[in-house]
Every structure is written in structure tokens, then in C-alpha cells.
Amino acid sequence: MKNKQIKIPGPDHQISIQRNPARIVVSVAGHVIADTRDALTLQEADYSPVKYIPREDVDFAQLERTDHVTYCPYKGDCTYYSVPGGGKKSVNAVWTYEDPYPAVAQIRDHVAFYPDRVDEIAEQLPTTRESVKRG
């Protein structure tokens, strides 16, 4: 097996991870798959921002792990889950880096969803009162 190339984020390929203040709700076929107020938003290079949701806020009873795997030289090995209730559209809809590289260690124990493979990823910003209570 050949060694995997590991890259460190830098000026040519920036990665930032920030706490997302919004409530994030992911649904498929009328079922809530994830609901959190503790999401992280990962911004990588010129890609669209990705919301990473803590595993504890995901209903894994509605997911099925697949054999699909990928590799990112910045983040590491990636595994996938499907949402059977979503049919063919929701195959490999969820991904996670179970042992991410140190530069992105914050996404450990989090999952992300492909927006086009779920019905909705709703982002509800907190009201001023909620911000004061949580802050």
C-alpha cells in the first residue's frame, strides 16, 4: 500500500473552522436526521462552507454505514453513511472523518451532509435573547 500524502493547510489552501451560532436541522423524507445548536462551519479554500454536526445530535438509527471511503490530504480518511429513508438520492449523503489530521481535529466526532442528498439543511439564526443566554 502506498503512503498517503498529508498536506498542511496554508496560504495556498486555507482551512478555517468556526462555531456556527445557528440551530441546524437536517431532514430527509419528513424525518429529522440531525438537530443541533453546536455545529461547526468549515471553510476550505474556494469550496462552499460545510456544516459539521456533533455525532451526539444525529439520529444514527436513520443512517446506514456504507463501504464507500475517500481520502483528503488535508483532513484524512473519510467514511460515509446513507439515509435509507431518502431512497437513491440519499446514498452516501453523510460523511465523517473519524480520525482527522491535527490541523482539523475539531471535526472529530462530527458529521456533514451533502445538501443535494437530503431534503433540507435549515439554518435558524438565534434571536438576540438566545444569543445573550448562550453567550
N, C-alpha and C positions, 0 to 999 in steps of 0.2 A: 504494500500500500504506500502510495507516495505521500510525502508530508504536505500538509495543508499550509498554504501561505497565510500568515497572520499580518494584518495591516493595522496601524495605529491611526486613529482619526487625527487630522491636522489641517493646515490651511487649504490643502488641495482637496480634502474630503472631510468636511466638518460634520460632527455629530453632537447635538445638544439634547439633554433630557431635562424636562421641567415638569413639576407637578401641575396637573391640569385642575383648575378650580371648579370646573363644571361637573355636574352629575351626568354620567354617561350611561345610556341604556341601549342595549343591543337586543334586537328582536328578530325572530325568524318564524314564519308561518303562525303569527299570532301569539307566540310564546316568548317571554323574556328569557334570554340566554345569559345576559350579564347586566348587572346594575351596580354602579359604584360611584362614590364621591372621592375616590383615591386613585384616579387614573394618572398616568404619566404620558406626556406627549414627547415623542422622539422626533426630532427634525434632523434628517440626514441629507447632506449635500443639497442637490436640487430636487429631491423627491418630495412628494406630499407628506405632510406631518402624519404620524401614526400614533394612535391612542393605544397605550398598553394598560390593560386592566388586571388588577391583582387576581390571582387564581381563586382566592377565597370569595370573590364576588362574582364568580362564574358558576353556572349550573352545569357541572360536568355530566350529570345524569342525561342531559340532552345532547352530549357530544360523543363522538366515537373516534378513537385514535386511529390514524391510518399509517401505512408503511411509507408514505411519502416523506422524504427528507431533502433538505437543501443545505447549502453552506454559504456563509457570508464571511469574507476575510476580515471584516471589522467587528462582527458580532459572534460568529461561531456556528456550530451545528444547530439546525432548526428542524423541529418536528411539527407535525400537523394533526389537526382534528377536523372531522366533518360534522355537519349538523344534519343527521338523517331526516329530521322533520322538514327540512328545506328542499329535499329532493336533490336532483343532479346539480342544481345551481349552487348548492351549499357543500359540495365535495371540497375538502381541504380548505375550508373557509377560515380556519383558525390556525394561527401559528404561535410557536413559543420557542424561546432559547432557554433551555433548561439549565445550561451551564455556560452563560455568556462570557465573553472575554472581559477582563478587568475594566477596560475603557467604558463598557456599557453595563457594568454589573447591576445597576439599578433596575434593569428589566428582568432580572431573575425572579421567578415566581409570578410572572405576568404573562398574559396572552394578548394577541392582537387579532383583529378581524378584517378580512377583505371587505370593503364597503359594497362591492358588486356581488358578493356571495351571501350576504344577509339582507333582510328586508329593510332594516333601518339601524343606524347608529345615531341616536338622538343625543344632542349635547345641550343640556339645560344649564345656563349660567346661574349662579346663586344670586339671590336678591341681596341688597345691601345688608339687611338684618342678618341673613345667613352668613355672610362674609364676616361680620363682626363677631358672631357666636363662634364660628370655627377658627377665626384668625387668632 
